[in-house]
Amino acid sequence: MQTKSGKLELDKEYPSPDEVSAIQTIEQMIVQKIEHNYQAGERPSRRDAHAKHHGCVKAEFIVENNLSEEMKFGILKEPGKKFTACIRFSNGSGKPQADSKGDGRGMAIKLLGVSGEKLLTDEKNTQDFVMINHPVFFIRNLQDYIDFFKSQEAEGKGPLKFFFPGLNPLKWRLQEFAIATSIQRKKIVSPLAIQYWSMTPYKLGNRAIKFSAKPSVDRISGGTVSSSDNYLKEAMVEHLKSKEACFDFLVQFQTDADKMPIENSTVEWKAPFLKVATIKIPPQSFDSSEQMEFCENLSYTPWHSLPEHQPLGAINRCRKPIYNSISQARHQLNAVSRQEPTESELSVLFGDLN
């Protein structure tokens, strides 16, 4: 609740009264869209966003040794702890398209061998972190999410109707339009050479944080935007033939509840990022048909999580049932069972990497 002064409290969520019904509406719209696309001939059935992946890679997630006590929660509670990770790199669009087109880019990390009770029960030994290469999201609240999907369904209108719903400038969503435009214009040379952000907040113990993965400065690969439809996968293949890729995993604490809101993911938090772990992606081959199919069938959700890393805010609360329904729908349509990946399975697919 708000304090007597009317200010928001640190680390607190503020759900809206109509949130449950809004989430149900969004869930129904997305599942109907997935089923419609399948009936229209989309094979296999894909995610409603981040439909095209460049591949999944096997990695190592190494917790820093010198963390402060306020950071030692969940996967970070044991200094120097090493986790095997499976990382999916993707384009943000709901439709597979040429990599040369501007788009958001995703990095989804799944840590394996994570013990402890989880917020979802379909995977018992994993912890997921999902990010894109932009610090904020272009959806402010759940009603805006509903309006966005309705605008997509409006024949001939497209998403512009969401940002400019009429002639009244007071109803234009200019900030959201600027964010979406910035995301859609992004062209990159390699998924291994850019920074990613959580956009939405999470817990670290009892504190609210956002997190980020930033490539180590001395390991950023060169290259240029290519005309090949799949040049981002090709850039990863070329880099990982002989070189390691490395990211710093960072967290940012909420220090001002009003200027760094939990419920509004269009606002960038202004606070320092602190390194808490290193992500090492050893040289490897990841693009065989078997490896790519394995990557396609994985399910990532921020709610594959320990309670100490619980997702926060309306967008994340919305993700809990919706990501689960999306995963169930596409696996069912594709006649593929949902399975939790294991470290032994990754060893078989990717080998024991050094």
MIZARO-440968 format. One line per 8 residues: number of its first residue (from 1); their letters; for each residue x, y, z of C-alpha. Coordinates in Angstrom, 3 decimals, m for minus. Layout:
// MIZARO-440968
NUM = a = X Y Z  ...
This chain:
// MIZARO-440968
1 = mqtksgkl = 0.000 0.000 0.000  0.991 3.641 m0.350  2.412 5.541 2.586  0.467 8.395 4.231  2.350 10.855 2.043  0.938 9.159 m1.053  4.348 7.922 m2.161  4.869 4.371 m3.348
9 = eldkeyps = 6.771 1.985 m1.106  10.013 0.339 m2.163  9.853 m3.281 m3.323  6.018 m3.337 m3.306  3.571 m4.399 m6.028  0.291 m2.580 m6.704  m2.096 m4.845 m8.693  m5.122 m3.161 m10.275
17 = pdevsaiq = m8.632 m4.264 m9.172  m9.527 m5.665 m12.606  m6.236 m7.479 m13.151  m7.535 m11.066 m13.100  m10.153 m10.455 m15.789  m7.689 m8.470 m17.896  m5.159 m11.318 m17.784  m7.847 m13.826 m18.774
25 = tieqmivq = m8.790 m11.643 m21.747  m5.183 m11.356 m22.928  m4.604 m15.086 m22.452  m7.648 m15.954 m24.539  m6.638 m13.566 m27.332  m3.092 m14.944 m27.573  m4.103 m18.615 m27.532  m6.749 m17.939 m30.196
33 = kiehnyqa = m4.069 m16.246 m32.299  m1.749 m19.260 m31.996  m4.536 m21.675 m32.913  m5.616 m19.477 m35.836  m2.064 m19.327 m37.204  m1.783 m23.109 m36.979  m5.086 m23.603 m38.795  m3.870 m21.127 m41.423
41 = gerpsrrd = m0.911 m23.404 m42.132  1.819 m22.285 m39.760  3.906 m25.385 m39.076  5.262 m25.876 m36.534  3.121 m23.836 m34.166  5.370 m21.154 m32.710  5.533 m18.758 m29.795  3.473 m15.580 m30.178
49 = ahakhhgc = 6.736 m13.603 m29.758  10.397 m14.530 m30.275  9.214 m17.110 m32.793  12.539 m17.413 m34.634  15.546 m18.597 m32.682  19.144 m18.460 m33.846  19.983 m21.452 m31.692  20.470 m22.568 m28.125
57 = vkaefive = 23.973 m22.772 m26.690  25.400 m24.546 m23.689  27.006 m22.173 m21.224  28.339 m21.803 m17.710  26.895 m19.317 m15.191  29.448 m18.496 m12.471  28.448 m16.554 m9.350  30.888 m13.846 m8.228
65 = nnlseemk = 32.970 m14.566 m5.128  32.738 m11.179 m3.412  29.020 m10.406 m3.315  27.544 m8.252 m0.564  25.063 m9.821 1.855  22.113 m8.023 0.203  22.818 m10.013 m2.981  23.242 m13.506 m1.522
73 = fgilkepg = 19.817 m14.939 m2.274  18.586 m17.728 m4.519  21.148 m18.752 m7.108  23.533 m16.096 m5.763  23.681 m17.306 m2.171  26.774 m19.464 m2.708  29.883 m17.526 m3.850  31.684 m19.121 m6.798
81 = kkftacir = 28.785 m21.498 m7.534  28.721 m22.740 m11.142  25.549 m23.650 m13.027  25.157 m25.250 m16.435  22.985 m23.003 m18.613  21.070 m23.381 m21.861  20.719 m19.994 m23.570  18.276 m19.280 m26.410
89 = fsngsgkp = 18.966 m16.333 m28.723  16.058 m15.102 m30.841  14.358 m12.377 m32.866  11.478 m10.679 m31.086  8.890 m10.823 m33.854  5.964 m13.245 m33.664  6.655 m14.225 m37.276  9.965 m15.656 m38.552
97 = qadskgdg = 11.578 m13.038 m40.777  14.926 m12.128 m42.287  17.524 m11.144 m39.691  18.294 m7.987 m41.690  14.916 m6.541 m40.651  14.942 m4.348 m37.575  13.622 m6.180 m34.532  14.074 m6.725 m30.838
105 = rgmaikll = 16.498 m9.543 m29.992  16.063 m11.946 m27.118  18.380 m13.761 m24.735  16.671 m16.370 m22.537  18.807 m18.125 m19.925  17.825 m21.425 m18.354  19.988 m22.528 m15.441  19.993 m26.266 m14.722
113 = gvsgekll = 20.582 m28.065 m11.456  18.854 m25.384 m9.370  17.471 m27.026 m6.244  14.643 m25.719 m4.093  10.910 m25.116 m4.342  9.839 m23.292 m7.514  7.009 m20.888 m8.322  5.896 m23.234 m11.142
121 = tdekntqd = 5.926 m27.011 m10.832  6.357 m28.080 m14.484  10.143 m27.698 m14.126  11.667 m28.596 m10.768  15.385 m27.938 m11.286  15.613 m24.807 m13.448  15.776 m21.029 m13.098  14.960 m18.867 m16.131
129 = fvminhpv = 15.958 m15.261 m16.893  14.417 m13.653 m20.010  15.702 m10.441 m21.611  15.666 m8.359 m24.784  18.132 m5.806 m26.127  16.228 m2.771 m24.820  15.914 m1.532 m21.222  12.149 m0.886 m21.237
137 = ffirnlqd = 8.914 m2.360 m22.622  6.398 m0.450 m24.746  3.309 m1.658 m22.845  2.418 0.410 m19.760  m0.376 m1.686 m18.201  m2.721 m4.606 m18.866  m5.499 m2.542 m20.439  m2.927 m1.210 m22.898
145 = yidffksq = m1.948 m4.826 m23.614  m5.575 m5.602 m24.481  m5.799 m2.510 m26.691  m2.558 m3.493 m28.424  m3.839 m6.954 m29.338  m7.155 m5.519 m30.498  m5.314 m3.070 m32.730  m3.393 m5.960 m34.288
153 = eaegkgpl = m6.671 m7.682 m35.071  m8.216 m4.565 m36.658  m8.116 m5.221 m40.409  m5.819 m2.858 m42.244  m4.935 m0.848 m39.142  m2.028 m2.682 m37.561  m0.286 m1.604 m34.360  m0.295 2.089 m35.352
161 = kfffpgln = m3.931 2.195 m34.223  m2.711 1.310 m30.726  m0.303 4.245 m30.587  m2.638 6.696 m32.357  m6.212 5.517 m31.589  m7.885 8.671 m32.855  m7.537 12.342 m33.704  m7.255 13.478 m30.089
169 = plkwrlqe = m3.535 13.985 m29.313  m4.258 13.555 m25.604  m4.983 9.881 m26.260  m1.856 9.239 m28.311  0.712 6.930 m26.746  3.814 8.856 m27.763  6.215 7.415 m25.190  5.147 3.869 m26.057
177 = faiatsiq = 5.500 4.644 m29.778  9.033 5.948 m29.258  10.009 2.794 m27.335  8.465 0.425 m29.906  10.082 2.319 m32.773  13.478 2.153 m31.082  13.112 m1.608 m30.578  11.905 m2.261 m34.130
185 = rkkivspl = 14.754 m0.308 m35.697  17.492 m2.313 m34.003  19.872 m4.043 m36.380  22.791 m5.959 m34.935  25.839 m7.837 m36.185  25.727 m10.703 m33.672  23.538 m11.822 m30.749  26.800 m12.393 m28.846
193 = aiqywsmt = 27.850 m8.737 m29.094  24.952 m6.763 m27.572  23.549 m5.980 m24.135  20.209 m7.395 m22.952  17.862 m6.166 m20.187  15.042 m7.747 m18.185  12.792 m4.700 m18.861  10.571 m5.818 m15.977
201 = pyklgnra = 11.434 m6.051 m12.247  12.100 m9.100 m10.078  12.898 m9.955 m6.498  16.351 m10.537 m5.130  15.482 m11.735 m1.669  13.132 m9.019 m0.418  14.494 m6.280 m2.691  13.215 m5.301 m6.131
209 = ikfsakps = 15.758 m5.415 m8.958  16.137 m5.443 m12.698  18.896 m7.456 m14.362  20.995 m7.308 m17.498  23.563 m9.308 m19.471  26.367 m7.276 m21.015  29.096 m8.714 m23.239  32.596 m8.450 m21.845
217 = vdrisggt = 34.275 m5.529 m23.603  37.356 m7.479 m24.668  35.305 m10.270 m26.223  32.839 m8.384 m28.438  33.065 m9.790 m31.953  33.236 m7.670 m35.092  31.155 m8.085 m38.219  28.567 m6.342 m40.342
225 = vsssdnyl = 24.853 m6.616 m41.034  24.520 m9.197 m43.803  21.931 m9.742 m46.528  21.564 m13.404 m45.517  18.168 m14.185 m43.966  19.887 m16.111 m41.155  23.092 m14.117 m40.713  22.690 m13.855 m36.942
233 = keamvehl = 22.845 m17.611 m36.554  25.719 m17.674 m39.033  27.567 m15.020 m36.990  27.152 m17.143 m33.865  28.317 m20.270 m35.697  31.410 m18.493 m36.994  32.295 m16.966 m33.609  31.784 m20.160 m31.600
241 = kskeacfd = 33.827 m22.285 m34.000  36.974 m21.191 m32.226  36.199 m18.467 m29.657  34.429 m18.159 m26.342  31.668 m15.598 m25.806  31.313 m13.989 m22.398  28.714 m11.814 m20.651  28.615 m10.037 m17.309
249 = flvqfqtd = 25.333 m10.697 m15.477  24.291 m7.541 m13.635  21.594 m6.452 m11.186  20.153 m3.017 m10.437  18.390 m2.292 m7.141  15.245 m0.181 m6.875  16.181 2.863 m4.797  13.238 5.200 m5.481
257 = adkmpien = 9.742 3.702 m5.725  8.297 6.678 m7.626  11.085 7.222 m10.148  11.770 3.480 m10.503  8.235 2.009 m10.556  7.488 m1.701 m10.385  4.121 m1.523 m12.137  5.167 0.571 m15.170
265 = stvewkap = 7.698 m1.172 m17.409  7.977 1.780 m19.814  10.132 3.642 m17.265  13.887 3.053 m17.283  15.421 2.793 m13.837  18.317 5.143 m13.178  20.638 3.308 m10.810  24.006 1.553 m11.199
273 = flkvatik = 24.206 m2.034 m12.422  26.358 m4.306 m10.256  28.040 m7.469 m11.507  26.887 m10.654 m9.744  27.924 m13.425 m12.171  29.809 m14.287 m15.354  28.289 m16.167 m18.292  30.792 m18.138 m20.361
281 = ippqsfds = 29.766 m19.685 m23.696  32.595 m22.012 m24.799  33.379 m22.772 m28.457  30.804 m25.282 m29.702  28.580 m26.477 m32.496  24.898 m25.781 m31.825  23.134 m25.738 m35.220  22.487 m29.395 m36.055
289 = seqmefce = 18.862 m30.278 m36.862  18.618 m32.165 m33.572  19.975 m29.238 m31.555  17.714 m26.734 m33.315  14.643 m28.907 m32.726  15.576 m29.266 m29.060  15.819 m25.461 m28.844  12.431 m25.002 m30.525
297 = nlsytpwh = 10.718 m27.285 m28.025  12.084 m25.677 m24.856  9.809 m23.540 m22.690  11.147 m20.367 m21.086  9.186 m18.307 m18.581  10.330 m15.930 m15.831  8.113 m17.986 m13.501  10.462 m20.972 m13.758
305 = slpehqpl = 11.942 m19.447 m10.660  12.901 m19.688 m7.046  10.743 m17.483 m4.769  13.865 m15.374 m4.115  13.755 m14.290 m7.798  9.976 m13.892 m8.127  8.862 m11.761 m11.094  7.231 m8.451 m10.103
313 = gainrcrk = 4.784 m6.058 m11.727  1.687 m6.324 m13.918  3.478 m7.464 m17.067  5.183 m10.284 m15.179  2.027 m11.311 m13.327  0.360 m11.484 m16.727  3.162 m13.685 m18.042  2.594 m16.424 m15.450
321 = piynsisq = m0.615 m17.978 m16.874  m0.087 m16.736 m20.425  3.382 m18.196 m21.024  2.131 m21.497 m19.631  m0.899 m21.482 m21.949  1.260 m20.589 m24.965  3.632 m23.451 m24.186  0.790 m25.916 m23.703
329 = arhqlnav = m0.956 m24.815 m26.906  2.045 m25.014 m29.223  3.321 m28.304 m27.792  m0.149 m29.793 m28.133  m0.563 m28.576 m31.713  2.909 m29.859 m32.600  2.239 m33.208 m30.871  5.391 m32.764 m28.782
337 = srqeptes = 5.546 m33.422 m25.059  6.724 m30.682 m22.713  9.849 m31.840 m20.934  12.276 m30.250 m18.532  15.819 m30.315 m19.967  18.525 m32.023 m17.935  22.276 m31.606 m17.690  22.810 m35.130 m19.041
345 = elsvlfgd = 20.625 m34.303 m22.051  22.716 m31.209 m22.760  25.896 m33.296 m22.480  24.580 m35.701 m25.085  23.479 m32.898 m27.453  26.390 m30.491 m27.009  29.146 m32.620 m25.503  31.230 m31.775 m22.467
353 = ln = 32.593 m28.341 m23.250  35.776 m26.871 m21.826
